Amino acid sequence: MSDESTSVQETGGEVMALVHRMVRLVGLYEANNSAVGTVLDSLSEALDAWFAEGEQEFALRILADECFVNGRLLKLGPALYGRVTDLSGVLGRFSIGAITFAAGCTRQDLEALCHAVAGSLRAGEPRFPAAGIPNVRLGPIEGSSVASFRFQPDRLALSLYSSLLDVIDRLYAEQDAGRSPSLLPVRRLLQMMIDTMREHSGIYQMLTTVRDPDGDLSRSRLRAALSVDLMGAGMFIGLGNNEIMTLALAGLLAGLSDATDPTGATAPLFDLPGLGSTGLALVEAVAGARRAATGGPCTTAGKLLAVAEHYHALTSISAQDGAMSPTAALALMKAGQVPGADPELAHLFAHFKGPYPLGSPVRLGDGTDALVVSQGASPRGKLRPAVAPILSDGSLGAWIDLQQRDDVAITGWLGPNEVHIDLLGVRDDFVMDIEDDDDAEFTFEA
């Protein structure tokens, strides 16, 4: 993650928490209370540090379940998620969904905001100055995260995927420490991903395919990849949102235990609050995937989870004899040569992924190394996808649509140790395509 992104996350979380605390305190005490003053001091210091880096404004946009800082999605842990949700509800009474602090914002400006919020809370209706507050702008509630990224689905995908990795890391750390982490932030992120994947699933699939050239995927990235593939496969066969959510959670939570037996694998699940209506089906999916290894009874969800797990194991660098290409791994499972991977479900999964799964590193006939970046909207796109050359600096070159270039062909696969690329670091290569083209013509569909 870049220094800029880190600054957004760190300062954004701090300012968000301070604004929430200020609003809550003035609902209990007078605006000139010493506790309120302490919060304003901290808020002023945080904003001064932000502007000292050359930024001209700090734009905080608060939605019911998400928060954006200068247009970037803020990662929300359980505590910050609760503050965002609460602040959204309080400010929503006055139709406020955004607060922008401009460079030059002073302690006096923050005091004016504080008094205006206090007066509004006491009156039960807006009491903000008609002339406004110097260096502070209040904005209305506007849409949702999906709407805000309508013309930038890649940015939304990268933000959600990064946020999911962060939340999974914390969930695993909490569980490892013997605590019972809430699944609410995970479920919310997955629901947003399900909503956006129905129109723009390709970028998510690409993120699942690219491998770390220096070793195994971390547990969080492996499980996030599994979850995304299971969501995509669920959509491919026409499952409903609840069933897709079950698959997504199964992909993540099956990683809570290394146990190979059903009882051991599912034991951690019973300690997690927030499983909701998917609880029983989720437990059965995880247990079934473990039973599948010995040919035991298994639901379709369990079989699909097992297939996805074997696929990612075979294509990882830790696989026996090294990582396999996606096509070779799928062929092995379809042939029934991978114990625990149901051949019928493997065929379905292979049809979903296509002969050249999105994100696959390949070699072209002229020796160029490239990445599969789009399968288009037609069935032929899976056989003749669009590829982007991998440049020497790790970025991606101009796309080549193989459906339009009969003189270019994919002639081989590249292993993780041959490709030094991480899509989280080349996001600007995708932004250009989306910003230059009409949204209706952007095809990252699987």
Secondary structure as UniProt FT lines:
FT   HELIX           3..26
FT   TURN            27..28
FT   TURN            31..32
FT   HELIX           34..52
FT   TURN            53..54
FT   STRAND          57..62
FT   STRAND          67..69
FT   TURN            70..71
FT   STRAND          72..73
FT   HELIX           78..92
FT   TURN            93..95
FT   STRAND          98..102
FT   TURN            103..104
FT   HELIX           107..123
FT   TURN            130..131
FT   TURN            134..135
FT   STRAND          136..139
FT   HELIX           145..148
FT   TURN            149..151
FT   HELIX           153..176
FT   TURN            177..178
FT   HELIX           184..197
FT   TURN            198..199
FT   HELIX           202..209
FT   TURN            213..214
FT   HELIX           219..236
FT   TURN            237..238
FT   HELIX           241..253
FT   HELIX           254..256
FT   HELIX           262..266
FT   HELIX           267..271
FT   TURN            273..274
FT   HELIX           276..278
FT   HELIX           279..292
FT   TURN            293..295
FT   HELIX           300..314
FT   TURN            317..318
FT   TURN            320..321
FT   HELIX           326..334
FT   TURN            335..336
FT   TURN            339..340
FT   HELIX           343..353
FT   TURN            358..359
FT   STRAND          361..364
FT   TURN            365..366
FT   STRAND          369..374
FT   HELIX           380..383
FT   STRAND          386..390
FT   TURN            392..393
FT   STRAND          400..401
FT   TURN            402..404
FT   TURN            406..407
FT   STRAND          410..413
FT   HELIX           416..418
FT   HELIX           423..425
FT   HELIX           427..436
FT   HELIX           439..441
//
